[in-house]
Amino acid sequence: MLIKISVILYLSSFILLTFLSSNNNNTGYALGQISDNLLEQNKSNELKIQDLFSQTSKSVVQITIIDPLSNAQQGLGSGILYDQDGHIITNYHVVAFNEGNNNYLVTFSNGNSYQAKLVGHDPYSDLAVLKLSDPIDIVLSPIPLGNSSSLRVGDTVAAIGNPFGLSGSLTVGVVSGLGRLLPSTDGSNSPFSPFAMNFNIPDIIQTDAAINPGNSGGPLLNLKGEVIGINSAIYSNTGVNAGIGFAVPSNTVKKVVQSIISSGKYLHPYLGVVGIDITPQLAKIFGLNESKGFLITDITPGSPAAKSGKLQKGTITSNQRGEIIDSDGDIIVAIDDKEVRKIDDILTYLEREKEVGDTVTLKILKNNQLEDVEIVLGPRVSEESSVLQQYEKKPVPKQEDDFLAQCYQFLPKSLCDLLR
């Protein structure tokens, strides 16, 4: 009986394989047809550029920053309507003048203008949220946020904003890069703080859609009419478009904006390591087959990495020509079993997948041996907060002179001491 069943199964398999083989062209055609149909169905959901603009532009606003003391205009940017409660998403650097103590005028495409107040901001993602404060006499139609993780290089995108104050301007291009690391402003361009902020914004979208001053805070849209990024910066030596623009991805926007609305801020998961990507020179020194990984050269005091007590910062020795001739220290080669080729991989993973309080496992190459180190992520602390905390720990001397007492409240102690 078993022999008969085996023979039947064998013959059935043979017949099936013969059928598939003889109809190979037809099968491939059918699979290709299904794929083409799915592609066409996806394209059918896409809007024409003209329809995309008419559908979304009414919810793209111009933001005017006004100094409350002089009543003078101090800045101009773009923003998008986030919800029917009147929340507006824009860039941190758009609203940052005067430490955020400004009057904000939000103007819609139909010319209606409304006062707004600053709800909160996050310099680490260059995002901020305003809320309309005047009685609203128009229908609010928020633009939905899309899924930036589904983007591919070559996808068509459109940017709407107010470049050079030219309201309601549309530019079209493609996604020209993904997962970029965008350097933060350098202190001199960060009016919210006199202290330099040394960090990078990960997982940034790169586009060749023309973005110019005034576009900041406006939407980068896919052809479905969804916001897949907030335009943030351009790469240019002249200050105007040079074919490379950057946008904060919508998946980051979703997390950060909702937190800002509920608490006024967003806590970014943070390790607290500083270092350098492994170069071919370093790979040779450490005896690595490939130049990948992240060499730890410093650990921020009080950071989660420092509290673990299990990481060793290294050193790099260079010759007079600037060539690295020796090095030591721990190398991060993976985080939660995900390969680390450079610091971008770590920052992007933390922003996409982790929250403050989560535990990550770093795979460390220490003295030619692999070792797992668990670290509980903490919130990123700005350099401004660190400096202020250190200053607050120093006792302020008693002053008999009222003028000097006021001086110590607003100016550095060393400068006030000169007035004694």
Secondary structure, DSSP 8 states (H G I E B T S, - for coil): -HHHHHHHHHHHHHHHHHHHHHTHHHHHHHHHHHHHHHHHHHHHT---HHHHHHHHGGGEEEEEEE-TTT--EEEEEEEEE-STT-EEEE-HHHH-GGGG-SEEEEE-TTS-EEEEEEEEEETTTTEEEEEE-S---S------B--GGG--TT-EEEEEE-GGG-TTEEEEEEEEEEEEEEE---STT-TT-SS----EEEEEEEE-S---TT-TT-EEE-TTS-EEEEEEEE--SSSS--S-EEEEEHHHHHHHHHHHHHHS----EE--EEEEE--HHHHHHHT-SSS-SEEEEEE-TTSHHHHH------EEEE-TTS-EEEEES-EEEEETTEE-SSHHHHHHHHHHH--TT-EEEEEEEETTEEEEEEEE-EE---HHHHHHHHHHHS-----SSHHHHHHHHHS-HHHHHTT-
